[in-house]
Amino acid sequence: MKFFLLKMSVVGIKNINKEIELNFYKNTITKNFDVSNSHVKAIYGSNGAGKTGIVYAVDIYKNLVLDSKYLTVCNANGSLDCLINQNTQEFKINMIFLCSIKESENKIFSHFIRIKKLNNEFKIVEEKLSELSGANLNSTQKYSTIYHIIDGKIVDLIKKFKNVKELEMSTMNLLTLQSFACAGVRPYVLNNSKISKADKDLFGPAILLINFVFSITVVLQGTDKFIDYNYMFEQISTFITQHESSNNEAIQSNVFHGKKLSYLDSERVHKSEFGEYEKYIYNLSLFIKVFNEDLGKIEIKKDENGDYYECENIMVYKNKRISEKYESTGIKKLIDLYAALCDLDEGKIVFIDEFDANIHDVLLEKLVQYAMQYAKGQLIFTTHNLGPMDVLQSAKNSIDFLSSDSRIVSWTKNGNYTAASQYKKGLIKYSPFNIEPFSFLGVFGDEQK
């Protein structure tokens, strides 16, 4: 099973106060679905335009779908107050994605979720999952509703589903604080030993949605949080395994590939995972060697702590040994990126904020070229570095420009001009660089007369 993000629209994150739409593929989906030349996208924009906001929007979306405590416990520090647009106090995101269940069978879904600040608390005020029956992503009338929730109440449900009253009772007072994935699917998984035919039409697509969100990896600068989504993974995957005889391909074929090993964001490694951890660190050392030939190996220093090992990675160079925590900023960035690039190589959807931070220009271009030529997944990244433009400008849906007033312009070939030359000259629509050297006169404290 494979997922591909076709289209994304978002508004209400940081300073993005107008809806922006990112397209990752053409609007008409044919049977010969081929993303080999359109699975990498770079997002450019001036400082403060909102590029990081786009990546934060995906991070919020993932948390809303998978974490039942996100709007209560996890937001206790008020982080959403800093991220949601302070004028609108409302955040909306819509993800249109393709699920390739078999080589010849693709399903396209649209998932919309909206949160709003009400009485000093953020609530989910609307959520909708729909399936496209046609081939044109923009044909709104071709989307049939799987479920639609407004202000915590189910207002529309796929007509084949019969246990409406039971579902309403089990989700009562929950759907303003949790997504349907948390409030509807998890209890069903835990409390039911048998799937009725009618239930499959609702919970099959809902489980596919969960798997899609599991397949998204987000890398934000300056964050080291780890949210354990594996509890949901284990419950639902066990449920599916126990019901393989259910004869429902939307559920049977759903092999979860979103599980994240806990050690990727922690120095604590469970003993049962230590063998995998050793392989991971060995491969990480091979990755770092590409950038720094002086690295000999990475040693794992471990101390036993019950069922866990407390681990510290030691970087062993020709003439020195240094703990990973004291490494250079550039090496630390590569270590952080490695897990995400592994996900990309496995076929997942990876968002990276400021991909170019602390990475040499030439090496950045080589990583982008690798992603274009060899990676199985989908890569979307923000950057200020113009180098990737030369690599990406021949691909499709590969370069977007975000203006300071929340407008997206996609690069299209214009004669012999390159994307980089057009951008530097301020010739990209809505993104003029009206700055000259004399613009800085007087701003550093010395008056210029």
Legacy VTK file of the C-alpha trace (Angstrom):
# vtk DataFile Version 3.0
C-alpha trace
ASCII
DATASET POLYDATA
POINTS 449 float
0.000 0.000 0.000
1.287 3.453 -0.928
0.073 6.987 -0.335
0.627 10.186 -2.291
-0.429 13.687 -1.258
-2.136 15.223 -4.297
-3.269 18.586 -2.978
-3.150 20.541 0.252
-4.900 23.741 1.267
-4.398 25.599 4.534
-5.320 28.886 6.217
-4.983 30.312 9.707
-1.472 29.170 10.569
0.937 31.872 11.822
0.616 34.824 9.412
-1.147 32.914 6.611
-4.570 34.564 6.743
-5.673 33.674 3.211
-6.190 30.131 2.004
-3.219 28.832 0.063
-3.252 25.713 -2.073
-0.293 23.488 -2.865
-0.614 21.108 -5.811
1.655 18.094 -5.978
0.188 16.487 -9.084
-2.056 17.380 -12.008
-5.791 17.737 -11.351
-6.862 14.739 -13.422
-5.873 11.325 -12.120
-5.529 8.631 -14.774
-5.103 4.885 -14.376
-1.456 5.257 -15.355
-0.677 7.165 -12.174
3.027 8.051 -12.320
4.728 10.373 -9.822
8.312 9.655 -10.871
8.786 13.247 -12.069
6.645 15.068 -9.508
7.389 13.685 -6.061
9.731 16.442 -4.840
8.649 20.029 -4.146
10.579 23.040 -2.834
8.740 25.977 -1.282
10.405 29.403 -1.482
9.450 32.732 0.021
10.889 35.769 1.760
11.554 35.814 5.495
8.262 35.821 7.363
6.186 34.794 4.355
4.913 31.679 6.133
6.975 28.789 4.761
7.548 27.340 8.218
3.834 27.816 8.891
3.028 25.335 6.126
5.155 22.650 7.796
3.688 23.473 11.211
0.230 23.107 9.672
1.048 19.525 8.666
2.431 18.842 12.133
-0.781 20.142 13.745
-2.847 18.084 11.304
-0.978 14.908 12.190
-1.420 15.547 15.902
-5.124 16.317 15.522
-5.773 13.047 13.713
-3.636 10.723 15.821
-3.300 12.171 19.300
-6.474 12.049 21.419
-4.890 14.365 24.025
-3.500 16.975 21.640
-6.080 19.717 22.280
-6.148 19.139 26.018
-3.002 17.811 27.649
-0.491 18.413 24.847
-1.632 22.004 24.273
-1.560 22.863 27.965
1.469 25.098 27.353
-0.539 27.192 24.883
1.565 26.302 21.853
-1.431 26.594 19.532
-1.921 30.198 20.653
1.490 30.946 19.161
0.826 29.049 15.933
-2.782 29.746 15.016
-3.332 33.091 13.282
-4.051 35.590 16.054
-6.564 37.558 14.012
-8.759 34.680 12.878
-8.184 32.356 15.881
-9.114 29.593 13.449
-7.132 26.979 11.554
-8.321 24.980 8.528
-6.552 22.321 6.522
-7.672 20.019 3.726
-5.600 17.103 2.470
-6.477 15.298 -0.763
-4.530 12.082 -1.040
-4.353 8.950 -3.151
-4.219 5.491 -1.650
-2.836 2.819 -3.946
-4.282 -0.381 -2.498
-3.227 -2.539 -5.421
-1.312 -1.888 -8.591
-4.559 -1.370 -10.495
-6.713 0.082 -7.702
-6.441 3.651 -6.461
-8.731 5.424 -4.025
-8.764 9.210 -3.591
-9.908 10.838 -0.366
-10.361 14.387 0.853
-9.977 15.054 4.569
-10.900 18.445 6.016
-10.491 19.551 9.608
-11.097 22.951 11.233
-10.293 24.081 14.759
-11.275 27.349 16.415
-10.611 29.077 19.697
-13.816 29.160 21.748
-13.901 30.364 25.360
-10.086 30.351 25.460
-9.909 26.724 24.331
-9.292 25.261 20.892
-12.025 22.943 19.671
-12.559 20.882 16.536
-15.560 22.617 14.983
-15.684 20.630 11.744
-14.244 17.443 10.258
-15.132 15.746 6.991
-13.837 12.700 5.131
-14.974 12.195 1.524
-14.099 9.851 -1.317
-13.767 10.903 -4.952
-15.726 8.813 -7.435
-14.361 10.549 -10.532
-10.946 11.479 -11.847
-10.911 15.293 -11.497
-9.754 16.516 -8.105
-11.662 19.774 -8.500
-15.061 18.146 -9.166
-16.580 18.829 -5.757
-19.855 17.134 -6.696
-17.986 13.862 -7.262
-16.929 13.569 -3.626
-19.209 11.355 -1.552
-19.259 11.842 2.221
-17.885 9.126 4.498
-18.532 11.179 7.624
-19.140 14.849 8.356
-19.011 16.307 11.869
-19.949 19.878 12.867
-19.626 21.212 16.414
-19.141 17.708 17.758
-22.250 16.244 16.135
-22.380 13.781 13.249
-24.433 15.555 10.579
-23.786 13.173 7.696
-22.648 9.577 7.444
-22.163 7.077 4.649
-25.670 5.749 4.021
-24.724 2.070 4.279
-23.752 2.464 7.922
-26.539 1.218 10.201
-25.290 1.619 13.776
-25.710 5.389 13.828
-27.204 5.653 17.327
-24.495 3.461 18.806
-21.807 5.574 17.133
-23.392 8.810 18.356
-23.498 7.495 21.915
-19.891 6.271 21.873
-18.569 9.609 20.531
-20.796 11.927 22.575
-18.902 14.984 23.922
-15.662 13.747 22.338
-15.681 14.996 18.757
-14.863 18.617 19.629
-11.698 17.469 21.395
-10.702 14.450 19.312
-10.757 13.531 15.655
-13.026 10.752 14.468
-9.893 8.607 14.169
-9.407 8.859 17.954
-12.990 9.121 19.186
-14.659 6.826 16.648
-12.182 4.311 15.245
-10.155 3.475 18.375
-13.177 2.630 20.577
-14.624 0.538 17.760
-11.344 -1.344 17.436
-11.147 -1.954 21.169
-14.783 -2.862 21.807
-15.805 -4.942 18.804
-14.846 -8.490 17.996
-16.778 -8.608 14.740
-17.062 -6.274 11.780
-20.453 -6.000 10.159
-20.601 -5.447 6.415
-22.138 -2.012 6.948
-19.400 -1.037 9.388
-16.676 -1.722 6.817
-17.926 1.076 4.569
-17.273 3.608 7.328
-14.305 2.178 9.205
-12.407 0.928 6.133
-11.847 4.468 4.752
-11.296 5.829 8.270
-8.511 3.303 8.848
-6.986 4.203 5.483
-6.979 7.832 6.634
-5.127 6.856 9.800
-2.582 4.952 7.752
-2.125 7.961 5.457
-1.389 10.208 8.437
0.980 7.582 9.863
2.887 7.814 6.578
3.638 11.531 7.083
6.950 12.587 8.640
7.497 16.175 9.763
10.899 17.726 10.529
10.772 21.158 12.175
13.777 23.236 13.182
14.485 23.440 16.893
12.030 20.772 18.021
12.943 17.447 19.553
9.562 16.235 20.745
8.512 12.652 20.366
4.827 11.741 20.353
4.171 8.058 20.698
1.534 7.174 18.113
2.416 3.495 18.378
-0.382 2.766 20.851
-2.898 3.400 18.071
-0.761 1.529 15.564
-0.650 -1.576 17.745
-4.356 -1.580 18.569
-5.566 -1.161 15.001
-2.987 -3.434 13.359
-3.836 -6.196 15.870
-7.505 -5.683 15.120
-6.915 -6.002 11.362
-4.806 -9.126 11.805
-7.550 -10.757 13.863
-10.136 -10.009 11.178
-8.324 -11.033 8.010
-11.339 -13.159 7.143
-13.517 -10.058 6.988
-13.237 -10.048 3.191
-12.875 -6.294 3.017
-9.955 -5.186 0.871
-9.922 -1.649 2.250
-9.112 -3.167 5.640
-7.364 -6.411 4.688
-4.868 -4.727 2.386
-4.024 -2.070 4.907
-0.516 -2.951 6.063
0.515 -0.189 8.428
3.884 1.309 7.626
3.851 4.286 9.939
5.195 2.801 13.132
8.055 4.804 14.546
10.688 3.165 16.709
10.942 4.992 20.016
14.725 5.363 19.930
14.637 7.779 16.991
13.819 10.655 19.356
15.258 9.354 22.575
18.472 8.160 24.188
16.509 5.327 25.791
16.285 2.118 23.758
14.133 -0.846 24.707
16.174 -4.042 24.845
13.887 -5.687 22.294
14.761 -2.915 19.817
18.487 -2.744 20.459
19.440 -4.991 17.524
17.517 -2.724 15.152
19.092 0.290 16.841
22.601 -1.032 16.189
21.781 -1.464 12.487
20.309 2.025 12.390
23.425 3.591 13.955
25.705 1.657 11.593
23.770 2.944 8.567
23.777 6.430 10.084
27.569 6.287 10.217
27.666 5.422 6.506
25.455 8.431 5.819
27.650 10.813 7.843
30.773 9.466 6.104
29.425 10.704 2.779
29.724 14.226 4.197
32.752 13.737 6.450
35.285 11.075 5.438
37.174 11.464 8.738
34.434 9.632 10.639
35.507 6.086 11.373
32.443 4.742 13.140
29.795 5.528 15.737
30.136 3.606 18.986
27.141 3.010 21.239
27.850 3.500 24.928
25.012 1.825 26.846
23.989 1.483 30.474
21.333 -0.987 31.587
18.157 0.412 33.114
15.504 -2.268 33.615
14.042 -3.192 30.230
15.940 -0.352 28.569
19.429 0.727 27.668
20.389 4.353 28.260
22.491 5.051 25.174
25.037 7.661 24.201
26.491 7.702 20.700
30.211 8.419 20.407
31.510 9.764 17.096
34.909 8.186 16.470
37.155 10.166 14.106
40.755 9.532 13.109
42.165 11.839 15.777
39.329 12.343 18.259
36.257 10.922 19.961
33.259 13.111 20.666
29.784 12.566 22.045
26.980 13.135 19.542
25.487 15.814 21.832
28.658 17.923 21.442
28.924 17.539 17.683
28.925 20.462 15.257
25.619 22.023 14.276
26.021 20.689 10.744
26.538 17.076 11.836
23.644 17.325 14.297
21.424 18.520 11.446
22.457 15.527 9.329
21.689 13.179 12.225
18.239 14.740 12.609
17.596 14.481 8.868
18.711 10.880 8.556
15.594 9.320 10.108
13.369 11.434 7.851
15.366 10.498 4.760
15.031 6.821 5.733
11.264 7.359 5.805
11.477 8.988 2.386
13.417 6.027 1.058
10.722 3.685 2.380
7.985 5.525 0.481
6.604 7.919 3.071
5.598 11.573 2.732
8.264 13.788 4.290
7.986 17.501 5.120
11.234 19.258 6.083
11.432 22.861 7.227
14.585 24.750 6.218
16.185 21.784 4.496
19.200 23.954 3.695
19.971 24.992 7.288
23.588 24.100 8.179
24.073 22.000 5.037
26.610 22.916 2.358
25.010 24.125 -0.885
26.570 21.420 -3.056
25.615 18.633 -0.639
22.051 19.969 -0.440
21.730 19.749 -4.219
23.050 16.175 -4.173
20.448 15.177 -1.560
17.680 16.720 -3.666
18.984 14.898 -6.744
19.017 11.645 -4.781
15.405 12.202 -3.724
14.386 12.869 -7.328
16.188 9.888 -8.828
16.028 7.174 -6.191
13.663 7.870 -3.285
10.353 6.003 -3.262
8.485 8.577 -1.200
7.386 12.176 -1.515
9.540 15.083 -0.321
8.259 18.604 0.382
10.689 21.101 1.870
11.104 24.816 2.534
14.361 26.537 1.727
16.060 29.832 0.907
18.832 28.139 -1.067
18.510 28.705 -4.820
20.602 25.642 -5.734
17.694 23.157 -5.749
15.852 25.345 -8.271
18.277 24.310 -11.001
17.739 20.658 -10.060
13.951 20.842 -9.814
12.917 23.232 -12.573
12.641 20.467 -15.188
10.280 18.411 -12.988
6.532 18.928 -12.591
4.820 20.695 -9.682
8.263 21.027 -8.146
8.753 24.694 -7.193
6.276 26.941 -5.378
6.737 30.559 -4.331
4.865 31.870 -1.278
4.343 35.631 -1.239
4.271 37.786 1.896
0.509 38.240 1.433
-0.240 34.492 1.398
-0.355 33.709 -2.303
1.173 30.680 -3.995
2.697 30.858 -7.460
3.978 27.679 -9.066
6.971 27.756 -11.377
6.270 27.243 -15.050
8.927 27.278 -17.718
9.326 30.674 -19.389
11.473 30.556 -22.500
15.155 30.238 -21.676
14.818 31.838 -18.252
15.710 29.762 -15.234
13.646 29.722 -12.065
16.558 31.112 -10.056
17.195 34.045 -12.406
13.509 34.967 -12.474
13.285 34.807 -8.698
16.420 36.868 -8.040
15.265 39.566 -10.447
11.910 39.817 -8.677
10.017 38.584 -11.752
7.951 35.952 -9.945
4.389 37.209 -9.594
3.617 38.607 -6.108
7.244 38.145 -5.021
9.165 41.242 -6.115
12.423 41.904 -4.300
12.176 45.684 -3.991
15.405 45.954 -2.035
18.574 47.767 -3.072
21.921 48.081 -1.250
21.011 51.642 -0.192
17.878 50.273 1.530
20.098 49.351 4.487
21.531 52.836 4.958
20.888 54.129 8.450
19.474 50.904 9.875
22.665 49.860 11.692
22.898 52.902 13.945
25.034 55.286 11.883
23.143 58.093 10.203
23.959 58.425 6.515
23.735 61.887 5.025
LINES 1 450
449 0 1 2 3 4 5 6 7 8 9 10 11 12 13 14 15 16 17 18 19 20 21 22 23 24 25 26 27 28 29 30 31 32 33 34 35 36 37 38 39 40 41 42 43 44 45 46 47 48 49 50 51 52 53 54 55 56 57 58 59 60 61 62 63 64 65 66 67 68 69 70 71 72 73 74 75 76 77 78 79 80 81 82 83 84 85 86 87 88 89 90 91 92 93 94 95 96 97 98 99 100 101 102 103 104 105 106 107 108 109 110 111 112 113 114 115 116 117 118 119 120 121 122 123 124 125 126 127 128 129 130 131 132 133 134 135 136 137 138 139 140 141 142 143 144 145 146 147 148 149 150 151 152 153 154 155 156 157 158 159 160 161 162 163 164 165 166 167 168 169 170 171 172 173 174 175 176 177 178 179 180 181 182 183 184 185 186 187 188 189 190 191 192 193 194 195 196 197 198 199 200 201 202 203 204 205 206 207 208 209 210 211 212 213 214 215 216 217 218 219 220 221 222 223 224 225 226 227 228 229 230 231 232 233 234 235 236 237 238 239 240 241 242 243 244 245 246 247 248 249 250 251 252 253 254 255 256 257 258 259 260 261 262 263 264 265 266 267 268 269 270 271 272 273 274 275 276 277 278 279 280 281 282 283 284 285 286 287 288 289 290 291 292 293 294 295 296 297 298 299 300 301 302 303 304 305 306 307 308 309 310 311 312 313 314 315 316 317 318 319 320 321 322 323 324 325 326 327 328 329 330 331 332 333 334 335 336 337 338 339 340 341 342 343 344 345 346 347 348 349 350 351 352 353 354 355 356 357 358 359 360 361 362 363 364 365 366 367 368 369 370 371 372 373 374 375 376 377 378 379 380 381 382 383 384 385 386 387 388 389 390 391 392 393 394 395 396 397 398 399 400 401 402 403 404 405 406 407 408 409 410 411 412 413 414 415 416 417 418 419 420 421 422 423 424 425 426 427 428 429 430 431 432 433 434 435 436 437 438 439 440 441 442 443 444 445 446 447 448
